[in-house]
Amino acid sequence: MSDETWFFHTREGVDVGPYPSQFEAEIEAGLLKELLREASPGATCMGVIREFVLDSYAMGRPLTPNFSEALKDEAR
């Protein structure tokens, strides 16, 4: 929980959210877990997470994910 909103943390180092409740964060974490499990063999985890976040914008619920410092350094 951060600033009265909820996030969930992925093992890839991404905090996904914000969500208005813990329940919604848990549901969305479960959805992302299923998407990752069902991803095509060539898909990367970060690609699936990226699509998950982009889809949230299309559904009118923009997420503002936070990336770990290691991921930020990797992207530079």
Order of alpha helices (4+ residues) and beta strands (2+ residues): beta-beta-alpha-alpha-beta-alpha
